[in-house]
Amino acid sequence: MKKLKKGNNVIIIYGNHKGKKGVIKKILTKSNKAIIDGVNMIKKHIKPELKNPKGKILKKESPIHISNLKKL
């Protein structure tokens, strides 16, 4: 396993987001993935409910496997 920690600056070396840089927000040790600030954004649709009658679309970061990251 690579020596990546929360707060490290990394660059993505493989995949759709190749070449993008960011800071590690969180490391998921069981699945060997990391969440990078502002990279690999996904849209999550929230159904309407009593608190939020219109519903909404949230943008959040999705994890990336650590083998696709390189420490700067």
C-alpha positions, -999 to +999 in steps of 0.1 A: +000+000+000+012+035-009+021+059+019-007+084+013-022+103+041-050+128+047-039+163+035-013+151+009-012+167-025-017+141-052-021+139-090-043+114-108-023+093-132-050+070-147-086+073-157-111+099-168-096+125-144-060+120-155-038+150-148-060+166-122-045+176-089-060+178-055-058+173-017-068+140+000-099+146+022-103+110+034-087+076+031-109+045+029-086+018+041-108-013+037-114-006+000-080+011-007-097+043-020-093+080-013-116+109-017-099+139-034-112+174-029-130+187-060-122+156-082-144+128-095-177+147-087-210+127-091-246+139-089-268+124-063-306+129-067-326+134-035-363+125-036-389+150-024-399+146+013-414+167+041-382+186+049-374+192+012-406+192-008-389+200-042-361+175-039-326+184-051-295+173-069-263+172-048-227+172-062-202+152-041-169+135-045-166+099-053-136+077-041-107+069-064-085+038-060-051+047-046-033+028-073-044+057-096-028+084-075+007+097-073+020+118-044+034+153-054 
